[in-house]
Amino acid sequence: MKLSRTAIFVFFLFFTSSLGFSSNDLYFFGKVNFMGSTGSEDSYIEGENDFPVASSFSTLGLGLGFTTSIKPFFFGLEAHYNPGGTTILTDTSDNDTVKINTYKYASGFLMMGVDILKNRKLSLFINTGIGLSYALNPEMKTYVSEYGYETEIEPPENKYFLTAFAGLGLKIYFSPALGVLLNTRYQFMDQEEPQSAFCVSAGIVYTF
């Protein structure tokens, strides 16, 4: 509860103090996360880590953000919600596989960027951010593998994990106040099995 109150206070302070800068953007977006594979054959431990390799998979997501600028730089906050997906785990000793559901998670980022090109019609920019992701539904689940063996997938010991990204974006304006936002990013999550992802998003941006 204290953490959520602190986050709300920081956002409110950031929002009110930013109104005096040159311009502000409020935006909403949908996204696709192309999650990379994780693990290796060397991580196999019989009876302890029987399925050490996880396949790549994709998920959808939603997010919102707020930035303020001091030309050509901008900085701000973003919040993301990412539903779970499905990945395939492989037992590298006999190639047995099991399909499991990945966890839903929420992410919050502090971010900054710079406009490479900006005029009335469009803005091309690079940005980067760092924050935390939080697993929303971590619980132990039992699955049956392709060979008919039951296996238990334990939740991560740490629900929070450091997440960072860097990417390239484009804003196309229909009017001085309204436009569309396109973004591509490389993302890294420092969880028990570090995972990289390529993220593509599109949304609406309101400038004031």
VMD Tcl script that draws the C-alpha trace (Angstrom):
set ca {
  {0.00 0.00 0.00}
  {2.83 2.40 0.87}
  {4.53 1.61 -2.46}
  {1.37 2.38 -4.47}
  {0.79 5.65 -2.60}
  {4.37 6.68 -3.21}
  {4.06 5.90 -6.92}
  {0.85 7.97 -7.18}
  {2.48 10.88 -5.36}
  {5.56 10.79 -7.60}
  {3.40 10.70 -10.73}
  {1.24 13.61 -9.50}
  {4.33 15.67 -8.61}
  {5.91 14.88 -11.96}
  {2.70 15.74 -13.84}
  {2.07 19.09 -12.16}
  {5.69 20.24 -12.35}
  {5.94 19.36 -16.04}
  {3.14 21.69 -17.14}
  {5.57 24.61 -17.31}
  {7.80 22.96 -19.93}
  {7.53 23.53 -23.68}
  {5.15 20.66 -24.52}
  {3.65 17.53 -23.03}
  {2.44 14.28 -24.59}
  {-0.19 11.91 -23.21}
  {-0.47 8.68 -25.17}
  {-2.19 5.30 -25.18}
  {-1.04 2.29 -27.18}
  {-1.43 -1.38 -27.96}
  {1.63 -3.57 -28.39}
  {2.94 -6.93 -29.52}
  {5.83 -8.50 -27.58}
  {7.96 -11.00 -29.46}
  {9.64 -12.78 -26.56}
  {12.93 -14.54 -27.21}
  {13.78 -18.10 -26.19}
  {15.51 -18.71 -22.85}
  {17.64 -21.35 -21.16}
  {20.25 -23.77 -22.48}
  {21.05 -27.48 -22.55}
  {23.80 -26.87 -19.97}
  {21.13 -25.91 -17.41}
  {19.60 -29.40 -17.37}
  {19.49 -31.02 -13.91}
  {17.54 -34.27 -13.63}
  {14.68 -34.05 -11.16}
  {15.31 -30.35 -10.55}
  {15.42 -28.58 -13.91}
  {14.11 -31.19 -16.36}
  {12.89 -28.66 -18.95}
  {15.67 -26.05 -19.15}
  {14.89 -24.57 -22.59}
  {11.84 -22.37 -23.31}
  {10.77 -21.49 -26.85}
  {10.13 -18.00 -28.16}
  {6.50 -16.77 -28.09}
  {4.46 -13.62 -28.55}
  {1.94 -11.72 -26.42}
  {-0.28 -8.68 -26.78}
  {-0.28 -5.78 -24.36}
  {-1.57 -2.31 -23.50}
  {0.06 0.79 -22.13}
  {-0.06 4.49 -21.45}
  {2.57 7.15 -21.00}
  {3.24 10.78 -20.27}
  {6.27 12.79 -21.41}
  {7.39 16.37 -21.16}
  {10.03 17.99 -23.35}
  {12.86 20.47 -23.23}
  {13.70 20.50 -26.93}
  {15.14 18.33 -28.32}
  {15.02 16.08 -25.21}
  {12.00 14.57 -23.47}
  {11.45 12.42 -20.40}
  {8.53 10.79 -18.69}
  {6.74 7.75 -17.30}
  {5.12 4.69 -18.86}
  {2.92 1.88 -17.51}
  {2.34 -1.43 -19.35}
  {0.03 -4.40 -18.91}
  {1.05 -7.68 -20.57}
  {-1.28 -10.71 -20.60}
  {0.38 -14.11 -20.54}
  {1.24 -16.22 -23.55}
  {2.17 -19.84 -24.25}
  {5.70 -21.24 -24.46}
  {7.06 -24.75 -25.00}
  {9.62 -26.19 -22.57}
  {12.03 -28.87 -23.77}
  {13.71 -31.67 -21.83}
  {17.08 -31.72 -23.58}
  {17.89 -35.24 -22.34}
  {15.13 -36.94 -24.38}
  {13.43 -34.06 -26.29}
  {10.22 -34.38 -24.29}
  {8.20 -31.14 -24.41}
  {5.50 -29.47 -22.34}
  {3.36 -26.47 -23.23}
  {2.86 -23.98 -20.38}
  {1.17 -20.63 -19.82}
  {3.44 -17.70 -19.03}
  {2.65 -15.19 -16.30}
  {0.81 -11.92 -16.76}
  {2.87 -8.96 -15.66}
  {2.72 -5.18 -15.26}
  {5.66 -2.87 -15.90}
  {6.52 0.71 -14.99}
  {9.30 2.74 -16.60}
  {11.19 5.98 -16.17}
  {12.17 7.02 -19.68}
  {14.01 9.66 -21.68}
  {14.67 10.34 -25.34}
  {15.70 12.82 -28.00}
  {14.00 14.02 -31.18}
  {16.15 13.34 -34.24}
  {13.75 15.12 -36.57}
  {10.73 17.17 -35.61}
  {8.32 19.46 -37.45}
  {4.59 20.17 -37.52}
  {3.74 16.90 -39.26}
  {6.03 14.33 -37.69}
  {8.62 13.55 -35.05}
  {11.31 10.88 -35.36}
  {12.95 10.00 -32.05}
  {15.02 7.52 -30.09}
  {14.24 6.65 -26.48}
  {15.34 4.46 -23.61}
  {13.93 3.52 -20.25}
  {14.43 1.47 -17.13}
  {11.96 0.17 -14.58}
  {10.42 -2.83 -12.87}
  {8.10 -5.60 -14.03}
  {5.83 -7.40 -11.59}
  {4.41 -10.92 -12.07}
  {0.64 -10.68 -11.44}
  {-0.39 -14.33 -11.10}
  {2.60 -16.37 -9.94}
  {1.45 -19.75 -8.71}
  {2.54 -23.36 -8.99}
  {0.87 -25.23 -11.85}
  {0.99 -28.86 -12.98}
  {1.24 -29.75 -16.67}
  {1.45 -33.03 -18.59}
  {4.31 -33.38 -21.07}
  {4.11 -34.83 -24.58}
  {5.41 -38.16 -23.22}
  {2.72 -38.20 -20.52}
  {4.79 -37.12 -17.50}
  {3.43 -34.67 -14.95}
  {5.69 -31.73 -14.21}
  {5.25 -28.88 -11.73}
  {6.21 -25.37 -12.76}
  {7.05 -23.30 -9.70}
  {6.50 -19.53 -9.60}
  {9.55 -17.24 -9.59}
  {11.09 -16.58 -6.20}
  {11.22 -12.88 -6.95}
  {8.02 -11.29 -8.29}
  {9.84 -8.08 -9.28}
  {12.52 -7.95 -11.94}
  {14.50 -5.16 -13.56}
  {13.44 -4.30 -17.12}
  {15.08 -1.93 -19.61}
  {14.51 -0.95 -23.23}
  {15.87 1.14 -26.10}
  {14.14 1.91 -29.35}
  {13.10 4.09 -32.26}
  {9.75 5.83 -32.63}
  {7.69 8.00 -34.93}
  {4.80 10.41 -34.29}
  {2.60 11.53 -37.19}
  {0.35 14.51 -36.42}
  {-3.13 15.11 -37.88}
  {-3.35 18.41 -36.03}
  {-1.17 20.35 -33.57}
  {-2.78 18.40 -30.71}
  {-3.53 14.91 -32.07}
  {-1.52 12.24 -33.84}
  {-0.54 8.57 -34.01}
  {2.46 6.99 -32.34}
  {4.53 4.08 -33.68}
  {7.32 2.48 -31.68}
  {9.83 -0.36 -32.01}
  {11.97 -1.42 -29.05}
  {14.48 -3.97 -27.86}
  {13.68 -4.97 -24.28}
  {15.63 -6.92 -21.69}
  {14.17 -8.45 -18.51}
  {16.58 -9.54 -15.79}
  {14.50 -12.38 -14.38}
  {15.68 -15.82 -13.18}
  {16.20 -16.74 -16.85}
  {17.08 -13.39 -18.49}
  {14.83 -12.73 -21.47}
  {15.05 -10.36 -24.41}
  {12.13 -9.21 -26.54}
  {11.35 -7.17 -29.62}
  {8.31 -4.96 -28.99}
  {6.16 -3.14 -31.55}
  {3.47 -0.66 -30.46}
  {0.99 1.74 -32.02}
  {-1.35 4.25 -30.43}
  {-2.80 7.74 -30.13}
  {-0.85 10.74 -28.81}
  {-2.34 13.97 -27.47}
  {0.00 16.99 -27.27}
  {-0.69 19.99 -25.03}
}
mol new
graphics top color blue
foreach p $ca { graphics top sphere $p radius 0.5 }
foreach p [lrange $ca 0 end-1] q [lrange $ca 1 end] { graphics top cylinder $p $q radius 0.2 }
display resetview
